[in-house]
Amino acid sequence: MAALAIHLGLWLWFANVLLLLLQRPVFAASSLLAGFLFVVLVSNAKAHSLHEPFIFQDFEYFSDALRHPRLYMPFLGAARALLSLLAFGLAIVAGLSIEDSLLTRMRSEEFLTGAATLALAGLLLIGFGARQKLAVGFDAAADLRRLGLLTALWRYGEEEQLPCHPASPYEQPACAPALAAGPATLVVVQSESFFDPRRLFSGIRRDVLSEFDSLRTGAICHGQLQVAAWGANTVRTEFAFLSGLSAESLGVHRFNPYRRFARQGVATLATFLRHHGYRTICVHPYAASFYSRHEVFPQIGFDEFIDIRAFTGAVREGPYVSDMAVAEQVAALLEKAASQPLFVFVITMENHGPLHLERVAPGDEERFYSAVPSAGCEELTIYLRHLANADRMAGRLRAAIEELPDPAYLCWFGDHVPIMPGVYRALGVPDGRTDYLIWCNGGFPGAPVPRELRVEQLGGLILQRMGLLAARQ
């Protein structure tokens, strides 16, 4: 009953706002229906690609879609976009051609009284439903099924206003003595859509990740990584890694921690290392304003943000700056590093979708497969081409780190699995885990034992291996 009350109340409120603006009830109702249809189509498109429906925190992505259309619009699809435009067009035609303004048939006082009555009815219904404090579990699909779309949006918006202050593992850490050789350089690569697809299809050639395999052989630690995102929403995994906070501790802020939560200032891996004398740098070959990183990263411990402006003229692979160009940028930072220890956090872009907008190049199938997959796996072939470049990046960073005279660590992990719905229909859907490793130029005695981690555990493990954080009991 409470969910229905909120749903009806929101309908009345939005209808009333449109009625006040348009003064035509049919026009207002059809416009509202067209707008709601658009949200439903977007929600269905998101669920198809990301296994998650539209939520309140996604509204800000509408403006991002205008600034970065390639990252969003292809997933909506031409048919859905055309249907949305057609619905809005019909609403406008119906409103302007079928009916006249209500002010031609009634006095303005009567019109405003009716509008006020509708507004009051809507507010009463919303107030009744809101007082019931409907529970949400932050499983977006389950909450949608239980509450309905409008009420789920309302509740997620309410939850965002509540205080949230989970204890960060980096606030008052138990520090171990610094290593005798001094603080080590740390390079962390959050590799776009990186995971080992050889688990998905055995016909992929083993050498597609030859550099990663070599690093893994000599790694301090490696294994599969439970990440906070599936197919997209990089910032969920990114913030979980940097903050050490689990999705459960963040509540609704798990969906986009940079929207509100991180802006209040949060202790992170970067603030911890800066406290220990490190210079902290983020390298990301895309606009720093995307996800508002240019505003958030100074508040979570980064001294410098190197974005797309530093990659003018850089080699591109597909639509984005190549991973090898990013590797060269990082290598240059390491080469000219002063006596101050350095933490470089790298967010790559090359393997970002939509993959279906690219084309398989001649020779790709022979290069990447020992057995060609079934039809409909073109996106996998394109993905493997970019994955091989990510592997080359790992090798280049290893070479750069091996040239350093002092200890240095490389951590590599994937933010989420890629969006490849056709491939997953043919080969099966991955469980969402990506892969990680921690490697040191000083070597590691013995064979590393694979260890599965949650992404929020990874930063603490790095610090423990570096001797900067006491192992948690």
N, C-alpha and C positions, 0 to 999 in steps of 0.2 A: 504493500500500500504506500509506504513512504517513497519508494523508488518511482512509482507511478505519479505520485503527487509532484515530485521534483520535475519529472518529465513533462507533465501537463503544464506546470507553472512556468517552465522555461519556454515552452511553445507559446503560451499566452503572452509572456513578456516580450519575446522577440517579435511576435506578430503585432503587438501593440506599438513597438518602436517603429516598425516598418509602416504601420498604418498612419502614425503621426507624420512620417516623412512623405509618404506617397498619397495619402488621403483617399486611397482606392482599395477596398477590402480584397477584391479578387487579385489585384496586382500585388498587394502585400502578401496574401496567402501563397500565390504562385511563386513569388520571389523567395519566400521562406522555404517552400518545398524544394525549389531549385538549389538553394544554398545547402540544405540538408542532404539532398542527393549528392552534391559534390563531396561533402564530408564522408558520406557512406562509400562513394567510389574510391576516394583516397584511402579510406580505412581498409577496404577490400584489397586494393593494390598493395598496401603495406603488409597486410596479413599474408598475401601470396608470396611476397619476396622475403619478408623478415620474420614470418611466423608470429606477428604481433599486430593487433589492431591499432587504429589511431587513438591517441591519448591526449589529454589536455596540454601536456608539455610539448606536443608537436606543432601547436599553432604557430610558434615563432618560426618554424621551418618554411612557412608560406613565403615570408620575406626572403629567406635564404634561397628558395627555389627561383625567385626572380633574379637574385644576384648570381647564383651558380646553377643555371637551369640544367646543365648536363648531369649533375649529381642527383637530380630528382625527377625531372619531367619524363625521361624515358621509361621509368618504372610505372608511371601512371598509365601510359599507353595511349596511342592515338584514338582508339575507340572510346575510352573513358573520357578523354579530354574533349572529343567531339560531342559526346552525349551531354557533358556538362555545359558546353557552350550552347548547344541546342536548347537545353532546358532553360538557361538564362534568357536566350533569345525569345523563346515562346512566352516566357513570363513577361518580358517587356512588351511584346506585341499584344498579348492579351490585356495587359494593364492599360495600355495607351489607346487601344482601339475599341475595347468592349465597354468600358465604363468611364463615367465622368467622376470628377472629384466629389466626395461627399459634401463638401462645402457649398456645392451648387444646389443641394437638396435639404440642407439643415443649417441652422445657425452655428456659428463657431463655438458658442457656449455649450450647445448640445453635443457637438463633436468632441470637445475636450472633456466633458463629463463622462461620455461613453468610454473614451480612452483611459481616463482615470479609473473607471470601474474595472476595466480589463486589467490595468496595471495592478490594482489592489488585489484582484482575484489571483493573479499570477504570483504576487509576493506572498500572499497568505498560503498558497499551495507550496511554494518553495520553502517558506518558513516552517510549515508543518513537517515536510519531509526532512529538512535539515536538522530539526530537533531530535529526530530519531537516531542520528549519528550512525548511519549505515556503515557497516564494516567493509573495509577493502583489504585484500590480501596482496596487492601489488603484483598479482599475476594478471596482466592486462586482459588476456583472452577470457579467463575465468570471471573476472570482475565485469567484463562486458556482457557475458552470457547471463550473469545473475542480476545485474542492475539495468541493463540497456545502455545504449550509447550515450544519450544525453546525461543520464544520471551518473554514469561512470566518469564522464568528462567533468561534471560538477564536483564529484567527490575528490577526484585527483587535484582539481584546482583548490579545493578546501584544504586538503592535506599539505599542499605546498606552502600555505600560510602559517602552519604550525611550527614552533621552534624545533630545531634538530641540532643537537650538539654531541654527537658520538665522540668517544675518546679516541684520539689518533694514536697509533703505536709510535709515532715520531714526536710526540709532545714532550715527554720526559723520559727518554730512553735510557736504559742501563748501558753505559758506555764501557767498552773494553779498552784496554790500553792501546794506543796507536802502534802500528807496526814499526819495527825498528828502522825499516828502510824509508819511513815516512808515508804520508797518504798516497794512495795509488790513483792513477787516472781511471775514470769510469766512463765507458761508452755504452749506452743502452739504445737499442734499435727496436722500435715498435714498427714491425714490418707489415705493411698494408695487406690484409687478407691472407696472411701467411699461415699455411698449415701443410702437413705432409700428405699430398693427395695419393701417394702410393698405397695408403691404407684403403682408399676408395676404389682403386682400380689397379690390379696387378700388372696390367699391360703397359704401364708407364715405365719408361727406362729408369734404372736405378741412378744413373749419373745426372739426372736432372737436378739433384741436390748434392752433388759431390763435395762442394766446399762445406756445406752445412754438416754433412756426414763426417767429414774430416775433423771439423771443429768439435763435433759431438764425441768423437772417439777420445779426444784429449780434454774433454770438458770437466770442470769441477762438478757440475750437476746438469742434468738434462731430463727431459720427459715431456709428457703432455700437460697442457695448461687449461684449466677450467676458466674460461673468460666470461666477462659480464655482458657480452653482446653476441648477436647471431646475424651475420650478413652485412651489418652496418652499425651505426651508432658507436663509432670508434671511441667517443669520449667516455663511455661507460667503462670500457676496459682501461683506457688511459688513466682516468681518475682513480680507479680501483688500484692500479699499479702504483701511482704516485702517492696516494694517500694511505694505502694499506687498510682501507675501510671496506667492509663487505657490503653487498647490496642490501642485506637485511638491516644493517645499522643505519643505512641512508633513508630507508622508507621510500617515499615517492621521489626523492631526489636522485634515486638510482637511475632514473630514466634520462635525465640530463643534469648532472651535477654542476655544470658550468652556468646553468640558467640563473640559479639563486644561491645554492649552498656554498659553492667554492668562493663566491664573491665576499663572503663574510670573513675570509682568511682562515686557512686550514693548514695545520702542520703536515708536511709532506716529506718525501725522500729528498726533494730539492732544498727545503728549509733546513733539514737535518744536516745535509752536506755543506750548505752555506755556513751553518753554525760552526762546522769543523774546518772552515777556512777555504772551502772550494769555491771556484767560480762556476756558476751554473748557467748553461746555455741550452736552448732548445733550437733544433734545426728542423724546419718543415717547409718543403718546397711548394707551398700553396699560400693563399692569403691568410695573414695572421688574424684577420677579423673573423674568419670562419670559426664557428662555435664561440666567438668572442674571446678567443685565446689571447688576443692582444691586451684585453682588459684583465683576464683571469690570471695569466701566468705570472705577472709581477707580484700578484697577491699570494701565490703558492710557492714562491721561492726562487724564481728564475731571474737572473741578472740581465740576460739578453735573449732576444727572440730573432732568429735569422729565418726570414720567410722568403716568399717567391721573388722579392725584389733583389735578393742576392743571386738569383739564378737567371738573370737576363742573358739570353743567348745560349743557355745550357742545352745540352742534347735532350731531346724528348723521345720517349718510347710510347707510342700511342699519343693520347692527348696530354699526358702529364710529364713532368720532369723525370728523367730516368733515375733509377736507383744508383747507377754508377756515377752520375753527376753529383748526387748527394754524398756518395762515398768519398769522392774527391774533395768536396767541401769539408767533410769531417776530417779527412787526412790532413788538410791544410791547417785546420784548427789545432790538431795534435802536434803538427810540426813546429808551429810558432808559439806553442804554449809556453808561458813563462814559468817561474818557480812556483806560482800558485797552483795547487792541484785543480784538476778540471773534471767536471761532470757534464757530459754531452748527452742530451736526450733527443733522439732522432725519431721523427714521425714521417714515414715515407708515403708516397702517393702513387707510384707507377702502376701498381696492380689494382687501383681503384676502378670499379665498374663505372658505367654499365659495360660489361664485356661484350654484350651482343651487338654493340654499335661498331665493334672492330671486326676485321676479317682475318681468316686463317691465311697465313702467308705460304707461298710455295715452299715445300720442303719441311714444313712444321711437323707434319704427321710422322715422317720418317725420322726426324730429329728426336721426337719426344716419346714415341711409342715403340714397343716391341710387338705389340698386338693392338691393332686399331680398334677403338671402342665402337659401339653401335651408333647408328645415325642419331643426330640430335645432340652430339657432344662437342660441337664446334667451340662453345664457350670454354670447355676444358682445355682445348688445344691453345686457345688464346691465353688463358690463365697460365698454362705451363710456360709459354714464351716469356711472360713477365716474371714468373717464378724463377726461371733460370737466370734472369737478370738480377733478381734479389739474391740468388745464390752467389753470383759473381761479386755482388756488393759485399757479402759476408767475407769472401776471400780477400777482397781489397782491404777491408778494415783489419782483417787478421794481419796482413802484411804490414800495414801502417803501424799497428800496435806492436808488432814484433820488433820494429825499428826503434822503439822507445827504450831508453836506457834504464828506466825505473819500472816497477811493477804497474801493470795496467790490466783492467778487466773489461771484457765484452759480454754484455747480456743481449740476447736476441730473442724476440717472441712475436707471435702473431696476435693481432687485435681481435680478429674474428675470422670465421670461414667466409669464403666469397659467396656472392649471390649467383647461383647457376641453376635455376629451377629445372631447366630441361635436362641438364646433366644428372641431377638428383633423381629425376623421374626414371632415367635409364639405369643408373648405377646404385641408387640408394641414397638416402639422406644422411649426411655425417652427423655425429652427435654434438657438434659444436666446439669440441676441444681443439685447440691449436697446439703448437709446439714451441718449446723454449730451450735455451741452453745458457750456461754461465761458463765462460772460458777465461783463462789468465795466461799472460805471456810467460809467466814463470813456470808453467807446467803444473801438472797434478799427478802425484804418484798413485799408481794403481788405476784400475778400470773404473770409470764412473758408473754408479748404479742408477738406472732410471727411477725417477721420483715424480709422481704426479702432484701438481700443486694447484691451488686456487690463485688467480692472478694477484689478489691482494697480499698473498704471502711472499711473492717473488722479491719485492724490494728489500724486505727484512732479511731474506736469505742472502741476498747479495752483500748487504752490510755485515752480516755475520761472517761470511767468507773473507771479507776485506779486513776483518778485525776491528770494525768500528761499532759493532753492536753485539752485546752479549746474547748468547743463545737463549731463547725463551724456554722455560721449563715446561 
